[in-house]
Amino acid sequence: MIDNLFKSLPTDLSSETFDEVLLNKNIRIERIVSQGHTSPETGWYDQEDNEWVLVLQGVGTVLFEDGREVTLQKGDYLHIPAHAKHKVSWTDPDAQTIWLAVHYSP
């Protein structure tokens, strides 16, 4: 089946959207669309799986518990190892940021 990650983008971005692209026992791929969204102020993502994330459009910043911040722009990708505590600290409030996130077992 052919599809397109830029098709059916949400028009209401009052909240961030997560769309599953592929799921099986070894991998989960999702499209995330943000516009000015961040992770909750308290707490961190502490995932069982590794995550590889690619920014397809826009810009966003990932903050790690150790204080390191990584800003990703169109075409930039980042590997986040399992249990590396992190959160999204900023996304462009004036334009959609489209992420492709690949979650896979360590």
BAMAR-499322 format. One record per residue (C-alpha): residue in one letter; chain; x, y, z. Coordinates in Angstrom, 1 decimal. Layout:
# residues N
('A' 'A' (X Y Z))
...
//
This chain:
# residues 106
('M' 'A' (0.0 0.0 0.0))
('I' 'A' (1.4 3.4 -0.9))
('D' 'A' (0.7 6.5 1.2))
('N' 'A' (2.3 9.8 1.9))
('L' 'A' (3.5 11.3 5.2))
('F' 'A' (2.4 14.8 4.1))
('K' 'A' (-1.1 13.7 3.2))
('S' 'A' (-4.0 14.4 5.6))
('L' 'A' (-2.1 16.8 7.9))
('P' 'A' (-4.2 18.0 10.8))
('T' 'A' (-5.8 21.4 10.5))
('D' 'A' (-6.6 21.6 14.2))
('L' 'A' (-3.4 21.5 16.1))
('S' 'A' (-4.8 22.5 19.5))
('S' 'A' (-2.9 19.4 20.6))
('E' 'A' (0.0 17.5 19.1))
('T' 'A' (-1.0 14.6 16.8))
('F' 'A' (0.5 11.1 16.7))
('D' 'A' (-0.3 8.8 13.8))
('E' 'A' (0.9 5.3 13.6))
('V' 'A' (2.5 4.5 10.2))
('L' 'A' (3.6 0.9 10.9))
('L' 'A' (3.4 -1.4 13.9))
('N' 'A' (4.7 -5.0 14.4))
('K' 'A' (6.3 -6.8 17.3))
('N' 'A' (9.8 -5.3 16.6))
('I' 'A' (9.2 -1.8 15.4))
('R' 'A' (6.7 1.1 15.7))
('I' 'A' (6.9 4.0 13.3))
('E' 'A' (4.8 7.1 13.9))
('R' 'A' (4.3 10.6 12.3))
('I' 'A' (4.1 13.3 14.9))
('V' 'A' (2.8 16.8 14.0))
('S' 'A' (3.6 19.7 16.4))
('Q' 'A' (3.1 23.4 16.3))
('G' 'A' (4.3 25.2 19.4))
('H' 'A' (3.9 22.0 21.4))
('T' 'A' (6.3 20.7 24.1))
('S' 'A' (6.4 17.8 26.4))
('P' 'A' (4.8 18.3 29.8))
('E' 'A' (6.8 20.5 32.1))
('T' 'A' (7.3 17.9 34.7))
('G' 'A' (8.6 14.4 34.0))
('W' 'A' (10.7 12.8 31.2))
('Y' 'A' (10.2 10.3 28.5))
('D' 'A' (11.9 7.2 29.7))
('Q' 'A' (11.2 4.6 27.0))
('E' 'A' (11.9 0.9 27.0))
('D' 'A' (12.7 1.0 23.3))
('N' 'A' (15.4 2.9 21.3))
('E' 'A' (14.0 5.8 19.2))
('W' 'A' (15.3 7.2 15.9))
('V' 'A' (13.7 10.5 15.1))
('L' 'A' (13.8 12.6 11.8))
('V' 'A' (12.4 16.1 11.2))
('L' 'A' (10.7 16.1 7.8))
('Q' 'A' (9.6 19.7 8.1))
('G' 'A' (10.0 22.5 10.6))
('V' 'A' (12.2 22.7 13.7))
('G' 'A' (12.1 21.3 17.2))
('T' 'A' (14.4 21.0 20.2))
('V' 'A' (14.9 17.9 22.3))
('L' 'A' (16.2 18.3 25.9))
('F' 'A' (18.0 15.5 27.7))
('E' 'A' (18.0 15.1 31.5))
('D' 'A' (21.8 15.8 31.6))
('G' 'A' (21.1 19.3 30.2))
('R' 'A' (22.1 18.7 26.6))
('E' 'A' (19.8 20.3 24.1))
('V' 'A' (19.6 19.3 20.4))
('T' 'A' (17.8 21.4 17.8))
('L' 'A' (16.7 19.5 14.8))
('Q' 'A' (15.7 21.1 11.5))
('K' 'A' (14.4 19.7 8.2))
('G' 'A' (16.5 16.6 7.4))
('D' 'A' (18.2 16.3 10.8))
('Y' 'A' (17.9 13.0 12.7))
('L' 'A' (18.8 11.8 16.2))
('H' 'A' (19.1 8.4 17.9))
('I' 'A' (17.8 8.3 21.4))
('P' 'A' (18.9 5.1 23.3))
('A' 'A' (16.4 3.3 25.4))
('H' 'A' (16.0 4.9 28.9))
('A' 'A' (17.8 8.1 27.8))
('K' 'A' (15.5 10.6 29.6))
('H' 'A' (14.4 13.3 27.3))
('K' 'A' (11.6 15.7 26.3))
('V' 'A' (10.6 18.1 23.5))
('S' 'A' (11.4 21.6 24.9))
('W' 'A' (10.4 23.6 21.9))
('T' 'A' (8.7 23.4 18.5))
('D' 'A' (8.1 26.3 16.1))
('P' 'A' (4.8 28.0 17.1))
('D' 'A' (4.4 29.5 13.6))
('A' 'A' (4.7 26.4 11.4))
('Q' 'A' (4.1 22.7 11.6))
('T' 'A' (6.9 20.5 12.6))
('I' 'A' (6.6 17.0 11.2))
('W' 'A' (8.6 14.3 12.9))
('L' 'A' (9.1 10.7 11.8))
('A' 'A' (9.8 8.5 14.9))
('V' 'A' (11.0 5.0 14.7))
('H' 'A' (10.8 3.0 18.0))
('Y' 'A' (12.6 -0.4 18.0))
('S' 'A' (13.8 -2.9 20.6))
('P' 'A' (17.3 -2.5 22.0))
//
